[in-house]
Amino acid sequence: MWMILLLIALLVAEDNAHDCVSRNFGIDRIVCVCNATYCDGLPRNEPEVPKDGSCHWYISNKMGLRLSKSRIHFSSCRNSSTSVTLRLDRTKRYQTILGFGGAFTDSAGININRLSPATRDQLMRAYYDPKTGSRYTLGRIPIGGTDFSTRPYTYDDTPNDVSLRHFSLAPEDYKYKIPYAKKALQLNPQVKFFSAAWSAPVWMKTNNEINGFGVLKKEYYQVYANYILKFLNEYKQYGLNMWAVSTGNEPIDGFVPDQALNSMGWTPDAVANWVANNLGPTLAKSKFNRTLIMALDDQRFNLPWYISQEFQNREAKKYIAGTAVHWYADKVVPPTVLDQTHNMFPDKFLLMTEACEGSVESTKVSLGSWDRGENYILNIIEYMNHWSIGWVDWNIALDKTGGPNWINNFVDSPIIVDPDKDEFYKQPMYYALKHVSRFVDRGSVRISITDTDKVKSTAFLTPSNEVVIVLYNRNSFVTDVILNDIHKGTLCLKLSPLSMNTLKYKR
C-alpha cells in the first residue's frame, strides 16, 4: 500500500531537476545527501505561484518525498463523513512575521570548516539562499562561548579589568562565526542577526565560574553593559549589525548548583534593574540605539510570571521590545502561556529563539528520523498559531556525534556533516523548517484557518498578496481535506500519511 501511494505521489509531482539524493539509515529514516557538486533545492528561476489562478502544492512525507511539487486547481469537492474541512478567512489577521533561522555557534562553524569550500557553499546556500534554499532571514550569534564550543571562554578573561582594556573577540569568532554570518548576509541581505551572552566574564560573577549557581555582581552592572556594547561594536566592524540582543541565555540555569552549561542567573527584578539603569540607557546613548532588547530567552514555563514581574519596572519595560522563548519544556507547558503573555503585553513581540532535538534523548543524532521532523513542524505551527513572530533553530550544522561540545551535551541538527566523505545530510527537520521559512516571507501576516487535532494548520498572507498554508497530516493514512478559502474557492486535497504540506496561491 505504501509503495502504491509513493508511486502515485511521484506520478502527480511535477518534474524537479533538483530532487533529493536519498540515503537510508533504517526503515523510514531518509536523509538527502549534498556534496560539492549537487544539492537538492527548488529550481532557481521557478515561479512559486501559478499565473493561471491555481495552487502549487509542496509535499514532504515519511515515505520519502522532499518538497515535491504539484499543481492543483480550485473546484468543488465531494464531502464525506471522513473529510476534514478547513476554513480560511484572510480578514482575520494576527501577528506579522519576522522570519526563521538558526544559530552560528562555534560547533557549527567547526563542522562547516571541515568541508571543502564548494561543499561549505552548498551548505550555506541550503539555508540562506533566497532562490534555492530555505530562505532563512534570521541568525543567532552567541556573545562569547557556549557549551557548543570546545572550551569555556568570554571576551575578557582578565580578572578585575573594569575598563575592559583587554576585551577582544576570540579566535572562534574569526574562524567559525563571522565568516559564515557574513556569507549568510551575502546570500540574503535581508538577514537580521541577534545575540545573547551565556555568561559574563567569571570575575564579574558571584561564583567566579562559567557555570553553576552564580549571578552578576551589582558593582559590575555597568561594566557588563559596556561589555555588551563592545561586542556590538566589534561585530559592526565586520558588517554584522545586531537587530537585537537578549538579556542573557537561559537565566534560570544560573540558579542550578550543578548545572554544567555556561550560564548566569537573573531574577526578574535584578534583570529589570540592569536593563533600566544600565543596558537600556547604554544602548540608547550609543550608535546602537536601534538595537532591540529581548527579555527572558528561556523556557516558556517562565511565562507569563517572569515577564509580568520584570515589566513592573516601567523603565525596563520601556527598553524591552519583546520576549525570547526556548522550546525545551514545551511538552509540559501548554502554548496558552504564550497567549496570556501576548494578551498582557500586546505591544511586545514573542520570538522562539532556540530549539533542537536530542537534548534529553539517549540517542543524540538520529539520522533521518521522521519523528524529529514531525516534532519540528508541529512546534513551528504551534508557535505561529500562538503569536510568535518567528522560529529559530539551534546549531545549523553538527557532526555525526552531535558535537563538538565541551561538556558533552550533544544534540541533533537539521544538517549533519560528514567531513570524511565531504558531504552533509539534510534531515527531515531541515524540510520541516523549509516548508515554512521558504514560503512565508518577512512581513507576512498570519491569518485565520481551522486547526484540528489530526490535521494541524497555520496560514499567512504574504507581502506579495499570496496565500501560504502549512498543513501537517498526523494520520498514518491518506486524509481527505476540503480547504475552503471563503474569498477564493475550494481546494480538494488528499494528504499522504504523515506528511508536511505547503500550499501557495495568489489571493
Disulfide bonds with the S-S distance in Angstrom:
Cys20-Cys32 2.02
Cys34-Cys39 2.05
Cys77-Cys492 1.84
